[in-house]
């Protein structure tokens, strides 16, 4: 098989490259990123392309499968730039894949595509996918899935898979995740169990995580097995305030949802951190995921539990861990995080 991975240099993309390189069915990989990385992966060659504007058909020619991961979370203060990649760029990827008649198209959807749902039980892939309207990330994931619905109707001969993972962690992605969600003012050496005094005990603050390498394995299975449709991907345990408190050695303190949201909004507006309040709405709104279908039909089982994956990420933040790709490089924020500061903390991509 020849597999093209679009958006291959980030947290999930690097894990997908590692997983596909181990697959005997995969003979070669074309890894596409906006900025060509220095990091090398087995069986892979790099190509630079921006899904929002560059010609994609020649890159997809002869591909047995295309994995579409390219997505912008920042700049959070520039919705038009995000939409150009996330929605219009996804449409361009889908159209190019259809025109080149690739064998399979695997799309990186998310738990964020789901409508508000229960926190006391799991839901399967039939739960409504109208998203969380106040979260731009969710709105864009919903729009991309609607485009994928159209693609499936127009190209019934192409196998389409959409993976919907929970929050995705690994140590090597720590520097990139810190830049995306916490910003330049986070004191990284203090991010360790025992030094975090409290966690917010907020109603509905219950979410799921999964190790990035386990997500990469789910993509490998989606590429190499004859499956179609949507698959939830998440690991146990559910990360609720009590579990987070045990993991971090912290005390859960009751915080109303409106206070948590207001704090996120004010700190974002003050440019103290790059994450708008819609992410709080997303965390509190989306349901918990039932992964039965992924386990039964993909044959997927996570090797890491969610708590261990989160602790691994926090250790990576403390140590400024990363990979030599532009999104994940430890020095991606510039000396003393100066480039992050000059970006306006969410106004421009670093």
Secondary structure, DSSP 8 states (H G I E B T S, - for coil): -EEEEESTTSHHHHHHHHHHHT-TT--EEEEEESS--S---TTEEEEE--TTTS--HHHHTT-SEEEE-------TT-HHHHHIIIIIIHHHHHHHHHHTT-SEEEEE--GGGS-B--SSSEE-TTS-----TT-HHHHHHHHHHHHHHHHHHH-TTSEEEEEEE-EEE-GGGHHHHIIIII-TT--GGG-STTT--EEEE-TT--B-EEEHHHHHHHHHHHHHS---EEEEE--SS-B-HHHHHHHHT-EEEE--HHHHHHHHHHHHHTTSSS--THHHHHHHHB-EE--HHIIIII----SS-HHHHHHHHHHHHHHT---SSTTT-TTTT-GGGHHHHHTTTTTS--
